[in-house]
Amino acid sequence: MLYVLNTTIRKVLNSENHIGPSMAVNTGVLKEIGLTKAEIDVYLVLLKSSQIIAHEITKQVQMQRPNVYDALERLMEKGLANYVI
């Protein structure tokens, strides 16, 4: 299963200058909307990737796979991420 960032959210972050030209993200905004550290870490990986599998996210954030799946599930519940079959 491939995971992707919600494209509407990506457009909003770009338009409101929360994402800089180097893809640096103002993580304070993500904390303000209630994301946990794990969710922010996974979210940032999704932001940099057009599509990615959970195994690759796990390697990039150096987090155990069940925790990555939990963070992905919460991001999907919040409408910030989706998956593609």
Residue frames as a rotation matrix with the C-alpha (Angstrom) as fourth column:
MET 1
0.584 0.812 0.000 0.00
0.812 -0.584 0.000 0.00
0.000 0.000 -1.000 0.00
LEU 2
-0.478 -0.712 0.514 1.32
0.702 -0.662 -0.263 3.45
0.527 0.236 0.816 -0.90
TYR 3
0.237 0.499 -0.834 0.77
0.867 -0.495 -0.050 6.42
-0.438 -0.711 -0.550 1.39
VAL 4
-0.355 -0.268 0.895 0.39
0.716 -0.694 0.076 9.98
0.601 0.668 0.439 0.13
LEU 5
-0.829 0.070 -0.554 -0.10
0.337 -0.729 -0.595 13.41
-0.446 -0.681 0.581 1.62
ASN 6
0.259 0.962 0.085 -3.53
0.800 -0.165 -0.577 14.94
-0.541 0.218 -0.812 1.16
THR 7
-0.386 -0.499 0.776 -3.02
0.892 -0.416 0.177 17.24
0.234 0.760 0.606 -1.85
THR 8
0.545 0.629 0.554 -5.40
0.410 -0.777 0.478 19.91
0.731 -0.033 -0.682 -0.52
ILE 9
0.879 -0.267 -0.396 -3.35
0.337 -0.241 0.910 20.21
-0.338 -0.933 -0.121 2.66
ARG 10
-0.107 -0.964 0.242 -0.12
0.903 0.008 0.430 20.43
-0.416 0.264 0.870 0.63
LYS 11
-0.119 0.124 0.985 -1.60
0.732 -0.659 0.172 23.31
0.671 0.741 -0.012 -1.40
VAL 12
0.867 0.482 0.129 -2.73
0.248 -0.641 0.726 25.15
0.433 -0.597 -0.675 1.75
LEU 13
0.584 -0.721 -0.373 0.68
0.537 -0.001 0.844 24.80
-0.608 -0.693 0.387 3.39
ASN 14
-0.331 -0.712 0.620 2.38
0.941 -0.200 0.273 26.06
-0.071 0.674 0.736 0.22
SER 15
0.101 0.456 0.884 0.01
0.588 -0.744 0.316 29.01
0.803 0.488 -0.343 -0.20
GLU 16
0.945 0.301 0.129 0.32
0.067 -0.564 0.823 30.12
0.321 -0.769 -0.553 3.42
ASN 17
0.293 -0.939 0.179 4.13
-0.501 -0.310 -0.808 29.94
0.814 0.147 -0.561 3.34
HIS 18
0.709 -0.069 0.702 4.36
-0.627 0.395 0.672 27.20
-0.324 -0.916 0.237 5.95
ILE 19
0.609 -0.569 0.553 6.65
0.620 0.776 0.116 25.34
-0.495 0.273 0.825 3.53
GLY 20
0.314 -0.590 -0.744 9.79
-0.406 -0.792 0.456 27.15
-0.858 0.158 -0.488 2.51
PRO 21
0.552 -0.123 -0.825 11.54
-0.831 0.005 -0.556 26.81
0.073 0.992 -0.100 -0.86
SER 22
-0.523 -0.810 -0.264 13.85
-0.748 0.585 -0.313 24.14
0.408 0.035 -0.912 0.55
MET 23
0.068 0.694 -0.716 10.83
-0.008 0.718 0.696 22.13
0.998 -0.042 0.055 1.78
ALA 24
-0.921 -0.309 -0.237 11.55
0.248 0.002 -0.969 23.26
0.300 -0.951 0.075 5.35
VAL 25
0.013 1.000 -0.005 8.32
0.415 -0.001 0.910 23.18
0.910 -0.014 -0.415 7.30
ASN 26
-0.487 -0.018 0.873 7.26
-0.671 -0.632 -0.388 25.32
0.558 -0.775 0.296 10.20
THR 27
-0.554 0.243 -0.796 6.62
0.360 0.932 0.034 22.42
0.750 -0.268 -0.604 12.59
GLY 28
-0.964 0.235 -0.121 5.16
-0.001 -0.460 -0.888 24.84
-0.265 -0.856 0.444 15.12
VAL 29
-0.388 0.857 -0.339 2.07
-0.916 -0.317 0.248 25.04
0.105 0.407 0.907 12.94
LEU 30
-0.187 0.278 -0.942 1.80
-0.220 0.923 0.316 21.25
0.957 0.266 -0.111 12.95
LYS 31
-0.832 -0.124 -0.540 2.08
0.481 0.323 -0.815 21.22
0.275 -0.938 -0.209 16.76
GLU 32
-0.851 0.523 -0.045 -0.57
-0.451 -0.772 -0.448 23.95
-0.269 -0.361 0.893 16.99
ILE 33
-0.098 0.861 -0.499 -3.06
-0.883 0.156 0.442 21.82
0.458 0.484 0.746 15.08
GLY 34
0.459 0.357 0.814 -2.44
-0.841 0.468 0.270 19.00
-0.285 -0.809 0.515 17.56
LEU 35
0.680 -0.274 -0.680 -0.07
-0.244 0.790 -0.562 16.61
0.692 0.548 0.470 15.81
THR 36
0.881 -0.444 0.165 2.16
0.010 0.366 0.930 14.43
-0.473 -0.818 0.327 17.96
LYS 37
0.040 -0.952 -0.303 5.90
-0.716 -0.239 0.656 14.16
-0.697 0.190 -0.692 17.38
ALA 38
-0.509 -0.198 0.837 5.42
0.255 0.895 0.366 10.80
-0.822 0.400 -0.406 15.64
GLU 39
0.490 0.772 0.404 2.69
0.683 -0.052 -0.728 12.24
-0.542 0.633 -0.553 13.40
ILE 40
0.749 -0.280 -0.600 4.88
-0.420 -0.901 -0.104 15.23
-0.512 0.330 -0.793 12.53
ASP 41
-0.316 -0.935 0.160 7.85
-0.476 0.302 0.826 13.00
-0.821 0.185 -0.540 11.69
VAL 42
-0.349 0.273 0.897 5.73
0.642 0.766 0.016 10.80
-0.682 0.582 -0.442 9.42
TYR 43
0.721 0.680 -0.134 3.98
0.420 -0.581 -0.697 13.83
-0.552 0.446 -0.704 7.94
LEU 44
0.372 -0.664 -0.649 7.31
-0.607 -0.703 0.371 15.41
-0.702 0.256 -0.665 6.98
VAL 45
-0.654 -0.555 0.514 8.36
-0.015 0.689 0.724 12.23
-0.756 0.466 -0.460 5.18
LEU 46
0.063 0.772 0.633 5.04
0.834 0.307 -0.458 12.21
-0.548 0.557 -0.625 3.29
LEU 47
0.727 0.214 -0.653 5.56
-0.007 -0.948 -0.319 15.85
-0.687 0.236 -0.688 2.42
LYS 48
-0.103 -0.896 -0.433 8.89
-0.683 -0.252 0.685 15.09
-0.723 0.366 -0.586 0.77
SER 49
-0.885 -0.198 0.421 7.60
0.078 0.829 0.554 12.05
-0.458 0.523 -0.719 -1.12
SER 50
-0.525 0.752 -0.398 4.92
-0.809 -0.297 0.507 11.84
0.263 0.588 0.765 -3.76
GLN 51
0.716 0.651 -0.253 4.18
-0.513 0.736 0.443 8.22
0.475 -0.187 0.860 -2.75
ILE 52
-0.438 -0.886 0.151 5.89
-0.754 0.271 -0.598 6.01
0.489 -0.375 -0.787 -0.21
ILE 53
0.273 0.478 -0.835 5.43
0.096 0.850 0.518 2.66
0.957 -0.221 0.186 1.46
ALA 54
0.927 0.189 0.325 5.35
-0.287 -0.207 0.936 2.26
0.244 -0.960 -0.137 5.24
HIS 55
0.666 -0.738 -0.113 8.64
0.734 0.621 0.275 0.34
-0.133 -0.266 0.955 5.24
GLU 56
-0.114 -0.715 0.690 10.43
0.726 -0.534 -0.434 3.35
0.678 0.452 0.580 3.71
ILE 57
0.466 0.331 0.821 8.79
-0.285 -0.822 0.493 5.72
0.838 -0.464 -0.288 6.18
THR 58
0.988 -0.078 -0.135 9.98
0.156 0.469 0.869 3.45
-0.004 -0.880 0.475 8.99
LYS 59
0.236 -0.968 0.083 13.57
0.967 0.225 -0.117 3.65
0.094 0.108 0.990 7.75
GLN 60
-0.140 -0.311 0.940 13.47
0.424 -0.877 -0.227 7.42
0.895 0.367 0.255 7.32
VAL 61
0.404 0.361 0.841 11.97
-0.516 -0.669 0.535 8.28
0.756 -0.650 -0.084 10.70
GLN 62
-0.621 -0.699 -0.355 13.79
-0.171 0.563 -0.808 5.46
0.765 -0.441 -0.469 12.55
MET 63
-0.304 0.669 0.678 10.60
-0.936 -0.078 -0.343 4.43
-0.176 -0.739 0.651 14.30
GLN 64
-0.812 0.066 0.580 9.18
0.017 0.996 -0.089 0.96
-0.583 -0.063 -0.810 14.82
ARG 65
-0.911 0.408 0.057 6.75
0.092 0.067 0.994 -0.07
0.401 0.911 -0.098 12.09
PRO 66
-0.187 0.912 -0.365 3.67
0.955 0.256 0.150 -0.40
0.230 -0.320 -0.919 14.39
ASN 67
-0.148 0.069 -0.987 4.24
0.551 -0.823 -0.141 3.19
-0.821 -0.564 0.084 15.55
VAL 68
-0.938 -0.187 -0.291 4.49
-0.142 -0.558 0.818 4.35
-0.315 0.809 0.497 11.93
TYR 69
-0.660 0.751 0.031 1.21
0.491 0.399 0.775 2.60
0.569 0.526 -0.632 11.10
ASP 70
-0.022 0.644 -0.765 -0.43
0.966 -0.184 -0.182 4.19
-0.258 -0.743 -0.618 14.16
ALA 71
-0.460 -0.226 -0.859 0.78
0.143 -0.973 0.179 7.64
-0.876 -0.040 0.480 13.11
LEU 72
-0.993 0.111 -0.032 -0.38
-0.043 -0.097 0.994 7.05
0.107 0.989 0.102 9.53
GLU 73
-0.378 0.907 -0.185 -3.81
0.848 0.419 0.324 5.95
0.372 -0.034 -0.928 10.78
ARG 74
0.021 0.356 -0.934 -4.16
0.745 -0.629 -0.223 9.09
-0.667 -0.691 -0.278 12.90
LEU 75
-0.752 -0.329 -0.572 -3.04
-0.111 -0.791 0.601 11.30
-0.650 0.515 0.558 10.00
MET 76
-0.866 0.491 0.096 -5.65
0.255 0.268 0.929 9.65
0.430 0.829 -0.357 7.78
GLU 77
-0.112 0.843 -0.526 -8.33
0.994 0.100 -0.050 10.12
0.010 -0.528 -0.849 10.45
LYS 78
-0.069 -0.006 -0.998 -7.42
0.388 -0.921 -0.021 13.83
-0.919 -0.389 0.066 10.54
GLY 79
0.847 0.474 0.240 -7.63
0.363 -0.187 -0.913 14.03
-0.388 0.861 -0.331 6.75
LEU 80
0.497 -0.740 -0.454 -3.93
-0.623 -0.668 0.407 14.81
-0.605 0.081 -0.792 6.33
ALA 81
-0.685 -0.721 -0.110 -2.91
-0.624 0.501 0.600 11.61
-0.377 0.480 -0.792 4.54
ASN 82
0.581 0.797 -0.168 -4.42
-0.769 0.470 -0.433 8.99
-0.266 0.381 0.886 2.27
TYR 83
-0.372 -0.692 0.619 -3.40
-0.239 0.716 0.656 5.65
-0.897 0.096 -0.432 0.88
VAL 84
0.173 0.300 -0.938 -3.44
-0.984 0.001 -0.181 4.29
-0.053 0.954 0.295 -2.64
ILE 85
0.417 0.035 0.908 -4.01
-0.214 0.975 0.060 0.61
-0.884 -0.219 0.414 -3.30
